[in-house]
Amino acid sequence: MEIVLLVVALGLLTWMTLRGINIIIGAIIASSFVAVTGGLNVAKVLMETYMKGFTGFFASWFILFLLGAIFGKVMADTGAADSIANALMKYLGKKWAILATVLTCAIMTYGGVSLFVVGFSVYPIAESLFREANLPRRFIPAAIVLGSVSFTMTMPGSPEIQNLIPGTFFHTTPWAGGVIGIIVAAGIAVAGCTYLLHAVKKAVARGEHFEEHSSEVNILTNAHHEMAAAAETVSFKKEKRPNFLVALIPLLVVVISLAVLTNGYHIESSIAAIYSMVGGIIMAWLLMFPFIRQFWGSLAEGASESITAISNTCAVVGFGSVVAITQGFHQVVYAVTHIPGPPLLGLGIGVTVIAGVTGSASGGLGIALPILTPIYTKMGLNPGAMHRVSALASGGLDAMPHNGYVVTLIRSIAKDTHKRAYWPLAVVAGVITTIGMLVAIILFSIH
């Protein structure tokens, strides 16, 4: 019965998120539900357990959220993000609209640009390519998520926080589990692209095509609209921006310096990531100084967005912390740690289930690893294998409908609906990534 109540609490949080209720408010309501149904003192649970989880995650990861958001803002403000997106997608063109979208997002995310900046930068150009190729618009969010989330944020060397959190528990570098991690990441990328190409082909065969939003249709007549769409595709945002190769340098600085600091100087991964992000920001300012539109504005906007982003994550971590003190959760942990098969399977399932409960990869790691690390470390498992499996697991079921990035991408950026756009996204970010995690477990177990 306890487990059923936890499922109901998760369903309540998901429902509130889909209804547009603020995630912080939703998490507090869902946490209160867990406390009431568990016979706990609601006020005490919220003031102590919930806030301990909330503030603990904030204290550990705010600086990285801040620097990541500022780096993304600097890349956007200088036009570097647009330069990278425009150059890659213009070169590949409408024939490869899906692959162009995935590749562009992958390069930017692996270079440390925040997911939200990637989404806002890439979507308008992807939309232009999909329009010219007459492909269904509803697949654009899935292509963006495939490139920016499914394999890039959890593959070896990534400066994204989902690849850094495991290092603090297993004392590993961002390159832990490198060879198998890269193989699995490549497999996820290939499988995801294959699925999207097939799904779009089937949709087109059924008669689907690019559909304008109703507001756009009202603005343009059909004839004028075709001319405007073509002009938009050709122009690819011709405003002044840095050279494509120059724009790539700050991304390379982040990735290369992170590898050097963690592997060469053996600096703890989260500390090394701070140095790497600062280096990327400074390099972007130095190389693209003539293109800076608002120096202090980028800092202010980055700071503001980082607080919003980490607060939303902290909210679900707080909810997870409340869930973690219930009898039902302990039953789940016991069941997970006693799953027949390789011990890594229990670790992977435990992390991905908790990430699904919270609707957050980083939030799931923040809750799961403090509980599961001592259990699996005592088993003598390879730290690199545990790091990579945990990172991959965090990127599976976290792509629930109430995930913050999913909601923002579908509703705010794409201006679409979950009914139309969510399921292709769920396949590439949830199903295929989870299969990748299982493949990694098999490879690490026989290695």
C-alpha positions in Angstrom: 0.0 0.0 0.0 2.9 2.4 0.8 4.3 2.0 -2.7 0.9 2.7 -4.2 0.7 5.9 -2.3 4.1 7.0 -3.6 2.9 6.3 -7.1 -0.2 8.4 -6.4 2.0 11.2 -5.1 4.2 11.1 -8.3 1.0 11.1 -10.4 -0.2 14.1 -8.5 3.1 16.0 -9.1 3.0 15.1 -12.8 -0.6 16.1 -13.2 0.0 19.5 -11.5 3.1 20.1 -13.8 1.1 19.3 -16.9 -1.6 21.7 -15.7 1.0 24.5 -15.6 1.2 24.7 -11.8 4.6 26.0 -10.7 6.9 23.1 -9.9 7.9 24.5 -6.5 4.3 24.8 -5.4 3.5 21.4 -6.9 6.5 19.8 -5.1 5.3 21.2 -1.7 1.8 20.0 -2.3 3.0 16.5 -3.3 5.3 16.4 -0.3 2.5 17.3 2.0 0.4 14.5 0.5 3.3 12.0 1.2 3.5 13.3 4.8 -0.2 13.1 5.4 -0.6 9.6 3.9 2.5 8.4 5.8 1.1 9.6 9.1 3.9 12.2 9.5 3.8 15.8 10.9 3.3 17.9 7.7 4.9 21.1 9.1 7.9 19.3 10.5 8.4 17.4 7.3 8.3 20.5 5.2 10.5 22.6 7.5 13.1 19.9 8.1 13.2 17.1 5.6 12.0 19.0 2.5 14.1 22.0 3.2 17.2 20.0 4.0 17.0 18.3 0.6 16.2 21.7 -1.1 19.1 23.7 0.5 21.6 20.8 0.5 21.4 20.5 -3.3 21.5 24.3 -3.7 24.6 24.6 -1.5 26.4 21.8 -3.4 25.7 22.8 -7.0 24.6 26.5 -7.3 28.0 27.8 -8.4 28.1 25.3 -11.3 24.5 26.2 -12.2 25.4 29.9 -12.1 28.5 29.5 -14.3 26.8 27.2 -16.7 23.9 29.7 -17.1 26.3 32.7 -17.5 28.4 30.8 -20.1 25.3 30.0 -22.1 24.2 33.7 -21.9 27.6 34.9 -23.0 27.5 32.5 -26.0 24.0 33.7 -26.8 24.7 37.4 -26.3 27.9 37.5 -28.5 26.0 35.6 -31.2 28.4 32.6 -30.9 25.5 30.1 -30.2 23.6 31.4 -33.3 26.8 31.3 -35.4 27.4 27.6 -34.5 23.8 26.6 -35.1 23.5 28.6 -38.4 26.7 27.3 -39.8 26.1 23.6 -39.1 22.5 23.6 -40.2 23.1 25.7 -43.3 25.9 23.4 -44.3 23.9 20.2 -43.9 20.7 21.8 -45.3 17.1 20.7 -45.5 17.9 17.2 -46.8 19.5 16.4 -43.5 17.2 18.6 -41.3 16.9 16.0 -38.5 20.5 15.0 -38.4 21.6 18.7 -38.6 19.4 19.5 -35.6 20.8 16.6 -33.5 24.4 17.4 -34.4 24.1 21.1 -33.7 22.6 20.4 -30.3 25.2 17.8 -29.5 28.2 20.0 -30.2 26.8 22.9 -28.2 25.7 20.8 -25.2 29.0 18.8 -25.1 30.8 22.2 -25.1 29.0 23.3 -21.9 26.2 25.5 -23.3 23.1 25.1 -21.1 20.2 23.1 -22.4 17.8 26.1 -22.4 20.2 28.2 -24.5 20.6 25.4 -26.9 16.8 25.0 -27.2 16.2 28.7 -27.8 19.1 29.0 -30.3 18.5 25.9 -32.4 14.7 25.7 -32.6 14.1 28.7 -34.9 16.7 27.4 -37.4 15.4 23.8 -37.1 11.9 25.1 -37.7 13.1 26.8 -40.9 14.7 23.7 -42.2 11.7 21.5 -41.3 9.5 24.1 -43.1 11.6 24.0 -46.3 11.7 20.2 -46.2 8.0 20.0 -45.4 8.5 17.7 -42.4 6.1 17.6 -39.4 7.0 20.3 -36.9 6.1 18.1 -33.9 9.3 16.1 -34.3 11.6 19.1 -33.7 11.6 18.9 -29.9 12.5 15.2 -30.1 15.5 16.0 -32.4 16.6 18.8 -30.0 16.4 16.5 -27.0 18.2 13.7 -28.8 21.1 16.0 -29.4 21.2 17.9 -26.2 20.1 15.4 -23.6 20.1 11.7 -24.4 23.8 11.0 -24.9 25.7 14.3 -24.7 25.0 15.2 -21.1 26.0 11.7 -19.8 28.8 10.7 -22.1 32.5 10.7 -20.9 34.1 14.1 -20.8 30.8 16.1 -20.7 30.9 19.2 -18.5 27.2 18.9 -17.8 26.2 18.4 -14.2 24.7 15.0 -14.7 28.2 13.7 -15.6 29.8 15.6 -12.6 27.6 14.6 -9.7 28.6 10.9 -9.8 32.3 11.9 -9.5 31.7 13.5 -6.1 30.4 10.1 -4.7 32.7 7.6 -6.5 35.8 9.9 -6.6 36.1 9.6 -10.3 36.7 11.9 -13.2 34.3 13.0 -16.0 36.0 10.5 -18.2 35.2 7.5 -16.0 34.0 4.4 -17.8 35.4 6.1 -21.0 35.5 3.4 -23.6 32.2 1.7 -22.8 30.6 5.1 -22.2 31.6 6.3 -25.6 30.4 3.1 -27.3 27.0 3.4 -25.6 26.7 7.1 -26.4 27.4 6.4 -30.0 24.8 3.6 -30.0 22.2 5.9 -28.4 22.9 8.6 -31.0 22.7 6.2 -34.0 19.5 4.4 -32.6 17.9 7.8 -31.8 18.6 9.2 -35.3 17.4 6.0 -37.0 14.2 6.0 -35.0 13.5 9.7 -35.8 14.2 9.3 -39.5 11.9 6.3 -39.6 9.1 7.9 -37.5 9.2 11.1 -39.7 9.1 9.0 -42.9 6.1 7.1 -41.6 4.4 10.4 -40.6 5.0 11.9 -44.0 3.6 8.7 -45.7 0.4 9.1 -43.6 0.0 12.6 -45.0 1.6 14.7 -42.2 3.5 17.8 -43.3 4.8 21.0 -41.8 2.0 22.9 -40.2 2.2 26.6 -39.3 0.8 27.8 -35.9 -2.6 29.4 -36.4 -1.2 32.9 -35.6 1.4 32.5 -38.3 -1.3 31.5 -40.8 -3.3 34.5 -40.0 -0.4 36.9 -40.6 0.7 35.5 -44.0 -1.3 34.5 -47.0 -0.2 31.3 -48.6 1.7 32.9 -51.4 3.4 35.5 -49.3 4.1 32.9 -46.6 6.0 30.7 -49.0 8.2 33.6 -50.0 8.8 34.6 -46.4 9.7 31.1 -45.4 12.1 30.7 -48.2 13.7 34.1 -47.4 14.0 33.0 -43.7 15.7 29.7 -44.7 18.2 31.3 -47.0 19.1 34.2 -44.7 19.7 32.1 -41.5 19.7 35.2 -39.4 22.2 37.4 -41.2 22.9 39.8 -38.2 26.5 40.3 -37.3 28.0 37.4 -35.4 31.5 35.9 -34.9 33.0 33.4 -37.3 31.9 29.8 -36.8 35.4 28.5 -35.9 36.0 31.4 -33.5 32.7 30.6 -31.8 33.7 27.0 -31.3 36.9 27.9 -29.3 35.2 28.6 -25.9 33.5 25.2 -26.1 36.8 23.5 -26.8 38.4 25.4 -23.9 35.7 24.0 -21.5 36.0 20.4 -22.7 39.8 20.3 -23.0 40.6 22.1 -19.8 38.1 19.8 -17.9 40.0 16.8 -19.2 43.4 18.2 -18.4 42.5 19.3 -14.9 40.8 16.1 -13.9 43.1 13.6 -15.6 46.4 15.5 -15.6 46.2 17.4 -12.4 43.7 15.1 -10.6 41.5 18.0 -9.5 38.1 17.0 -8.2 35.6 17.1 -11.0 33.2 19.7 -9.7 36.1 22.1 -8.8 37.7 21.5 -12.2 34.4 22.2 -13.9 34.3 25.6 -12.2 37.7 26.5 -13.5 36.8 25.2 -17.0 33.5 27.2 -17.1 35.3 30.4 -16.0 37.9 29.8 -18.7 35.3 29.3 -21.3 33.5 32.5 -20.3 36.7 34.6 -20.3 37.8 33.1 -23.7 34.4 34.0 -25.1 34.7 37.6 -23.9 38.2 37.9 -25.2 37.6 36.4 -28.6 34.3 38.0 -29.3 34.6 41.3 -27.6 33.3 43.3 -30.6 30.1 41.3 -30.6 29.2 41.8 -26.9 25.8 43.4 -26.7 25.4 43.6 -22.9 28.3 42.6 -20.6 26.6 43.2 -17.2 23.3 42.2 -18.7 24.5 38.7 -19.5 25.8 38.3 -16.0 22.5 39.4 -14.5 20.4 37.3 -16.8 22.6 34.3 -16.2 22.4 34.7 -12.5 18.6 35.1 -12.6 18.1 32.1 -14.8 20.5 29.9 -12.7 18.4 30.6 -9.6 15.2 29.7 -11.4 16.8 26.5 -12.8 18.4 25.3 -9.6 15.3 26.2 -7.5 13.1 24.1 -9.7 15.6 21.2 -9.4 15.9 21.7 -5.6 12.1 21.6 -5.4 12.0 18.1 -6.8 15.0 17.1 -4.7 13.1 18.2 -1.7 10.1 16.2 -2.7 12.4 13.2 -3.2 13.9 13.7 0.2 10.4 13.5 1.7 9.7 10.4 -0.3 13.0 8.9 0.9 11.9 8.8 4.6 8.8 6.8 3.9 8.4 3.1 4.4 7.4 2.6 0.8 10.6 4.1 -0.5 12.6 1.7 1.7 10.7 -1.1 0.2 11.6 0.1 -3.2 15.3 0.4 -2.3 15.3 -3.1 -0.8 13.7 -4.5 -4.0 16.1 -2.7 -6.2 19.2 -3.8 -4.3 18.0 -7.4 -4.4 17.3 -7.6 -8.1 18.7 -10.9 -9.5 21.6 -10.3 -11.9 24.6 -8.0 -12.0 24.8 -5.6 -9.1 25.1 -2.7 -11.5 21.6 -3.5 -12.6 20.2 -2.6 -9.2 22.2 0.6 -9.2 21.0 1.6 -12.6 17.3 0.9 -11.9 17.5 2.6 -8.6 18.9 5.8 -10.1 16.5 5.9 -13.1 13.4 5.2 -11.0 14.3 8.1 -8.6 15.1 10.3 -11.5 11.7 9.5 -12.9 10.0 10.2 -9.6 11.6 13.7 -9.4 11.4 14.3 -13.2 15.0 15.5 -13.0 18.3 13.8 -13.9 20.4 15.9 -11.5 17.7 15.7 -8.8 17.5 12.0 -9.1 21.3 11.6 -8.8 21.2 14.0 -5.8 18.8 11.8 -4.0 19.8 8.3 -5.1 23.6 8.3 -4.8 23.8 9.3 -1.1 21.6 6.3 -0.4 22.9 3.8 -3.0 26.7 4.6 -3.1 27.6 3.0 0.3 25.6 -0.2 -0.6 27.3 -0.8 -4.0 30.7 0.5 -3.0 30.8 -2.3 -0.3 30.2 -4.8 -3.1 33.6 -3.8 -4.6 32.2 -2.6 -7.9 34.5 -0.6 -10.2 34.0 3.1 -9.5 34.2 4.0 -13.2 31.5 1.6 -14.0 29.3 2.9 -11.2 29.9 6.5 -12.4 28.9 5.8 -16.0 25.9 3.6 -15.2 24.6 6.2 -12.8 25.0 9.0 -15.3 23.3 7.0 -18.0 20.5 6.0 -15.7 19.8 9.6 -14.7 19.0 10.4 -18.3 16.3 7.7 -18.8 13.1 8.0 -16.9 13.9 11.6 -16.0 12.2 12.6 -19.3 8.8 12.4 -17.7 6.1 14.9 -18.9 6.8 17.1 -15.8 10.5 17.4 -16.5 11.4 21.1 -16.5 13.3 21.1 -19.8 10.6 19.0 -21.5 7.9 21.4 -20.4 9.9 24.5 -21.5 10.9 23.0 -24.8 7.5 21.8 -25.9 5.3 24.6 -24.5 7.4 27.7 -24.4 10.0 27.2 -27.2 8.1 25.0 -29.7 4.7 26.4 -28.7 3.3 22.9 -29.2 1.4 20.4 -27.0 2.5 17.2 -25.1 -0.1 15.3 -27.0 1.6 16.1 -30.3 5.2 16.3 -29.5 5.9 14.3 -26.3 5.9 10.7 -27.5 8.7 10.9 -30.1 10.7 12.8 -27.4 9.9 10.1 -24.8 11.2 7.3 -27.2 14.6 9.0 -27.8 15.1 10.4 -24.3 13.5 7.7 -22.3 13.3 4.3 -24.0 16.5 4.4 -26.1 18.6 5.9 -23.4 17.3 3.3 -20.9 18.2 0.6 -23.3 21.7 2.2 -23.6 22.0 2.0 -19.8 21.2 -1.7 -19.9 23.7 -2.3 -22.6 26.4 -0.5 -20.6 25.6 -2.7 -17.6 26.1 -5.8 -19.7 29.4 -4.5 -21.1 30.7 -3.5 -17.7 29.7 -6.8 -16.2 31.5 -8.9 -18.8 34.5 -6.6 -19.1 
